[in-house]
Amino acid sequence: MLVLASCRGSLKQDDKNMNTSKDSTDSAIRRLTIAVWILSVLVAVNIVISSFSALFPPAITKRMALSLPGSFTPGFTQQQDDYKGFYDWPLEKQIDAASVIAVTKYEKDGDRYKAVISEILKQAPEVQFNYKVGDEYMGGGYYPKEGTSRGDGAIIFFTGSPSSMEYSCSFYGDRIAAFGDMPFEVLRKLINKQ
């Protein structure tokens, strides 16, 4: 009988240990389930944000521009919109809207041609323009390709302040092809008139 009683006591102790073990296992499973749900929600939010930025990059760029200090201001975005289609505008309107009009001439530099500012036809007062006559305009150089010509140089229209390049066109000799082979002197007169 004593043996049976001690077996029963041992069984009760094992039941308690199993219940405690089962409770701690259930508790761990609940915690893991909550953690998995939280991770699932975070992954879903990340997918939504990534999808939005991939589908609507201008909206993200505008939001970032508005949140950054300095040169990225609402006026900057507005300025870009103000000059949309600049290359299609009539010449007089381009001249009027440009803050700087510069002439570059191509000079051979090893296996490439560099664009050197040779003349500034127009520069509005108080406009920040980061080039002077004799400087290389880094955005205008090129490597020649057989069968193509870029002319003797380019006329470059800059807008805003600090100025940014808006439009450029090549010239050959003293004629500007993009303006119906207009002579340079006619362009100078139009700029001086305004």
PyMOL commands that set and color helices and strands:
alter all, ss='L'
color gray80, all
select helices_A, chain A and resi 2-55+57-67+74-82+86-88+91-97+177-179+184-193
alter helices_A, ss='H'
color red, helices_A
select strands_A, chain A and resi 100-109+112-123+136-142+153-159+164-172+175-176+182-183
alter strands_A, ss='S'
color yellow, strands_A
deselect
rebuild
show_as cartoon
